[in-house]
Amino acid sequence: MKLSQSSLSLIEKTVGQALAKYRGCEENIVSDIHLQANPVSGEVIIFDDDDAQLAAATIEEWTNYNGNNFQADAERVLSTVLNNMKSAGDFDKLTLMKPYSFVLVDEDKETVAELLLMDDDTLLLNDELLKGLDEELDAFLKDLLEK
């Protein structure tokens, strides 16, 4: 799924609106910020830990979705937007105690995917990072046992 720049900007603006309540106030403890994408209505809704709606927007391009796996496509788009916002420093001035995560949830508010983990010390493992790890560990163990 490829979204137009205006749709990507709308998602970014909606995330910004959702996080506005966490700027310049006392430190908050939030473990997850939930993003829910709906292919029928085209809505992206953002909730806090208590399921209180923080922001919502309608992404018109999602209402015409013709693919097979909307959640996987939405995960890719939302993850990219969030990582771009992180790189731009949009999350630097939030008064949220780390670690906290942005997660994609389904209609039942069950976690589909973790989109972004905000933590100074933790790194999420992914397929790209783990590629070749088995071979490296086998070689290390073999070398260790030979000595």
Protein Blocks (a to p, Z undefined) as FASTA:
>chain_A
ZZdfklmmmmmmmmmmmmmmmgoiacdddfbdcddddfknopacdddfkopafbdcddfk
lmmccbfblmlmmmmmmmmmmmmmmmnopmmmpccdcddddddddfkopafbdfbdcdfk
bccddfklmgoklmmmmmmmmmmmmZZ
